[in-house]
Amino acid sequence: MIKRTLYFGNPALLNKQNNQLVVRLPVIEKNKEFAETFKKEATAQIPIEDIGIIVLDNKQITITQGLMESLIDNNAAIIFCNDKHLPTGLVLPMTANDTFTEKVRKQINASEPLKKQLWKQTIINKIKNQATVLKYAGKDYSLLEALQKKVSSGDTENIEGRASAYYWKTIFNETKGFTRNKDGVPPNNILNFGYALIRAIVARSLVGSGMLPLLGIHHRNKYNAYCLADDIMEPYRPYVDKLTRDICVENNFNLPNDLNKELKIKILSLPVTDVVIE
């Protein structure tokens, strides 16, 4: 079944009871500290086995150790947001597969030619999906169709970079001053949130399949614990771009600098987006 994505943006106490995630909201009383009192009755109860991702986006959320342990045992990803309400941290299981050691050994011993071929496939599909988004938006996508045929093993000629340069110049050209920059003008904020969510989904799936997300096929950064997730998510980035494009059109390309609740709800639909493979 499709796992649920839960977003918490208000103060709450999250704990475990009878293998359920129990949500309790604070009681507002005069002359009492927030941390002292929560409602005794649960506001909501969700089976832990149904949860795939939890997003925590408020500094006054309390989550118990017992709940976190059960979520991790269920291979759920827990995402923490920062002051700007963007995902900044991710908790994943250390082992979530019976053949973990065997798969990690194969992953470590993967040959360089295999990695280069895998990266070629990844980039071809990323550019194909970017072309599809441009076509959907009514933009000229002929250059991307031509470039995807030129991707070589390991993408040694950096066709990905050439495709991305044209893609980002075109996809949001109605937005004044837009360039793809995580600190840039909207809709960069929507893209940032969506990519972080996709990254968590991919990392969770990799761990669940018995692989180490830190050992990439192309991305190599000693400070990055999710190199393989960053590799595998590349063809899925255009799904974020399409959703972002739809949001821009709905708002006449006039977007707030801070993500509001309505925008986040739309972005959180990404984990249940239909994906056709082959």
N, C-alpha and C positions, 0 to 999 in steps of 0.2 A: 504494500500500500504506500501511497504518498505520505511522507512524514510531514508533520505540521511545523510551521515557522511561527514562533511566538515573539512578540515585541512588547517590551515593558518600558514605558516612558514616564511613568509616574511613581511616586514613592510606594513601596509595597514590601511585604514580607513573603518570601517564597520558601516553602519548606516541603517536606515529604511526609505523606501519610497514606498507608495502605497502597503503596506503589503508585500514588498519584501526586502530581505537582499541585500543591495547594497554595492559592493566592489569597492573601489577607491584606486589606488596606488599612491605613492608619486611622485611629480615632482622633478627631480634632476636639481637644478639650483645653480650656483656659488653664494657664499656670502649670501645664504639664509638658515635658519634653516629648518630641515626636517619637524617640526611640523607646519610650516606656510602654506605650499602649498601641495595640493593634486590635482590630475586630476579632472576636472569638470565632465568629462564624466565617467560613470560607466564602470569598466572593466568587471563586471559580475553582474547579478541580479538573485536571487534565491527565489522562493516563500517560505515564512517562514513556511507555513503549511507543506511543504515537508521535513523540517529539523528535524532530530532526535538528532544529536550530532554535536557539534562544538568543535574543538580542536584548542586552541590558543597557538602558540609556537614561539612567538617573542616578545621581550620587546617593540618594536616600533609599536605594533598594538593598534589602538584606536577604541574602541567600544562604541557606544552611549547608554545612559540610555534607550531611547525609543526602540532600537533594543533588548536590554537585556530583557526588560519587555515583549515584544511580543514573544520572544523565550521562556521565562518562561511560559507565558500564553498558549503556544502551547505544553507544556511539553517537551521541548527540554533540553538536558543536555549540559552545557557549561563547558569544561575542560580547566584548565590552566596548562601550563608546566613550569618547573623550569629551572635553568641554565644548567642542564644536559639533557634538552629536554625530561624529563620524566614527566608524569602527576602528579601534586602535589595538585590540588584543583578542586572542583566540585561544580557547582551551580545547584540547583534543585528547582522546585516549592514547596511552603509550603503546598498548597492544590491543588490537580488536579483531584478531584473525588467528585461527588455529594453526595456520602454516606460516606464521609471521617470519620465523627465522629463515626458513627455506626461501621465501619470496625476497627477503632482504638480501640474502646471499646472491640470488640471481640478479637482483637489481644492481648490486655493487659490481658484479662481474660482467655486466652488459658491455658489449664491444663498442668501440667508437663508431665503426660503420653503421651499426644498428641505431645508435643514438642519432646519427646524422640523418638516416632515413626517416626515423620517427619525427625529427624536427621538420624535415621536408614536408611530410604528410600534414603536420600540424599547421605550418604556414600556408600551404595550399588551401586548406579548409578555412583558415582564418580569412584569407583574401576572398575566397568564394563567398563567405558569409558577409563580408564587408560590401562586396559588389551587390549582393542581394538587398542589403539595407539601402544602398544608394538607389537601386532600382525601385524599391518600395517608396522612397522619398521623392521619386521623380527626377533624380539627378543622373548625370552622365556617368555610367559605370564601365564604359568600354575599355578604359585604361586598365582597370583592375582585372577584367577578363583576360586581357593580353598578358598582364604581369604574372598571373597565377600559373601560366604555362611555362614561365621562365625560371621557376624556383628549382634550384639544384640541390643535391645532397648537402645538408648542413646549411643551406641558404648562404653560401659563401659570398654571393654578390649582393647580399642584403636587399633582396627584393621586398622583404617585409617592410623595411624602412621607406623605400620608394612608394610602396602602396599606401602606407600610413600617412605619408606627407600629403599625398593627393586626397586621401579619404578625409582627413581632418580639415583640410582646406575647403572641402565641399559639403560635408554632411550638415554642418550647422552654420552655413555662410549667411543665413538670415540674421544671425546674432552678431551685433556690432562688437568688434574687438575680441571675438572668441578665438582662442588658440587652446589646444589641449595641454593644460597645465593644472596640476592638482590644486594649486592656489589661485587659479584664474577665475574669471567671471563665470556665472552660471551659463550653461548647465554643467560646468565642471563639478559642482558639488553633488549633483545627482549621479554623474558618472562615477565619482569617487565612492559613494555609498554603494552603488550597484556592483562595482568591481570588487569591493571588499566582501560583499555578500557572496558573490560567485566564487571568490577565492576560498572562503570558508566552506562552501558547499563541496568544492573540488577536494580540498584538504581532508574533509571528513570522509569523503568517498575513498580517497587513496588509503587513509589509515584503516578504514573498514575492509579494504581489499588486501591488507597486509603489506603495504608499501610504506617507505619512509618519504614523507613529502619534502624533506630537506635535500635529497639527492636528485638533482635535476638532470634532464637530457640536454638542455642548452643553457638555462640560467645557472650561473655560478657566482655566488656571493657568500663570503664567509659570515656575513652578518644577517643572512636571510635563511630562516628556518623552513621556508615554504617554496623552495626553488622548483620542485616538481609540480606543485600546485600552480605556480606561475606559468609553467610550460603548458600544462594540460588545459588551463582555462582560456588560452589564447583564442581558440575558435568560438568560445562562448561569449567573448566580449561584445561582439556585434548584437547579441540578444539584449544586452544592457543598452547599447546604442539605439536600437530600435525603440525600446520602451522610453528612453530619454527623448528621442525625437517625437514620439507621440505626445509626451507630456508638454514639450515645447509648443507643439502645434495647438494643443488644447488651451494653452495659456498665451497664445499669440507671441511667443518667444519673449515674454515678460515674466521672468522668474525671480523669486526672492533669493537673497544671499544665504539665508538660513532655511534649512529644510523644515517645512511644517508637517503636521501629522498626516495630512491628506497625501502629500507627496511621498512620505515614507511608506504609507500603506500601499501605494502603487508600486513602489520599488520592491517591497516585500512579497510581491506576487511572483518575483523571478524564480524562486525554487519550485514552483508548480507550473512553469512554462513548458509547453510541449516542445520536444526536440526530436527531429527526425534524423536518424543516423543511417547512412547508406540506403 
